[in-house]
Amino acid sequence: MAAAGDAVATGLIPSIARPGANITGSTFFNPELAAKRLELLKEAVSRVTRVAVLLNPGTPVNGPVLEAMERTAGALKVELQQVGARGPDELDGAFSTMVKGHVDAVIIIEDGMLIADARGIAALAARRRLPSAGFKEFAEAGGLMAYGVNFPDMFRRAATFVDKIFKGAKPADLPVEQPTTFELIIYLKTAKALGLTIPQSLLQRTDDVIQ
């Protein structure tokens, strides 16, 4: 596996140190990433007090993700509203639910369907004038900001596992790796459209500022 999302929570492996069976590679933890996105979004837009969490109800790691976000939300005095969408046809309704819930912003959780429709989600967030945070593809599609792992770096690391296995190593004996490189991206054009001024302290920590 080159970039599995929380391989332990999804049941792919029993543990990071001893993956067992015939699966090894790299994984990243959605709970920590989602909680950090909430923290960064609050820093970018201090007035935020109620945040929607857009997720696919069918994704198995939602439980740990929401638990981590609730802990961070408590510390930030932010209320979360969980909003689900199982397919692209449910996204417009999901954003209507957010508006009815009087949310101030939205955070998008990694899922294949949501990543594939990043541009559509970014457009819906802009139309509803909601500051947003998600994965890299989301910010590149027009979302306000993103925080996540460096996938190209994880793909390159996957080659080292392939090399070791071809040379006779057993996957069960190769500990699973976790990423060490994370990226913060901010789309300034979207911030301007929303009438937001991103704090300089946050911009200075940004890996990529999209003009």
VENFENSUL-V158780 format. One record per pair of residues at least 4 apart in sequence whose C-alpha atoms are under 6 Angstrom apart, sorted by the first residue. I is the first residue (numbers start at 1). J is the second residue. D is the distance in whole Angstrom. If there is no record, write none. Layout:
i->[I	I]
j->[J	J]
d->[D	D]
This chain:
i->[1	2	2	2	2	3	3	4	5	5	6	6	6	7	7	7	8	8	9	10	13	14	15	16	16	17	18	19	20	21	22	22	23	24	24	25	26	26	26	27	28	30	31	31	31	35	35	37	42	44	48	49	50	50	50	50	50	51	51	51	51	51	52	52	52	52	53	53	53	53	53	54	54	54	55	55	56	56	56	57	66	69	73	73	85	85	98	105	105	105	106	107	107	107	108	111	114	118	119	122	122	125	125	132	132	133	133	134	134	135	135	135	136	138	139	139	139	139	144	144	144	145	145	146	146	147	147	148	148	149	150	150	164	165	183	184	184	185	185	185	185	186	187	188	188	189	191	192]
j->[25	25	26	155	158	26	27	27	27	28	27	28	29	12	13	27	13	14	61	60	19	19	19	175	176	175	175	172	172	172	171	172	171	171	176	176	176	177	178	178	178	34	64	65	68	68	69	41	46	198	104	78	78	79	80	103	104	80	103	104	105	106	80	81	82	106	81	82	83	106	107	83	84	108	84	109	84	85	86	84	70	73	77	78	90	91	103	130	131	132	132	132	133	134	134	115	118	138	141	142	143	129	130	143	144	145	146	138	146	146	147	148	146	143	143	144	145	146	186	187	190	185	186	184	185	183	184	182	183	182	181	182	169	169	207	206	207	206	207	208	209	209	210	210	211	211	196	196]
d->[5	6	5	6	5	5	5	5	6	5	6	5	5	5	6	6	5	6	6	6	5	6	5	6	5	5	6	5	4	5	5	6	6	5	5	5	5	5	6	5	6	6	6	4	5	6	5	6	5	5	5	5	6	5	6	5	5	5	5	6	5	5	6	5	6	5	6	5	6	6	5	5	6	5	5	5	5	5	5	6	6	6	6	5	5	6	6	5	5	6	5	6	5	6	5	6	6	5	5	5	5	6	5	6	5	5	5	6	5	5	6	6	5	5	4	6	5	5	6	5	6	5	4	6	5	6	5	5	6	4	6	6	6	5	6	5	5	6	6	5	6	5	5	6	5	6	5	6]
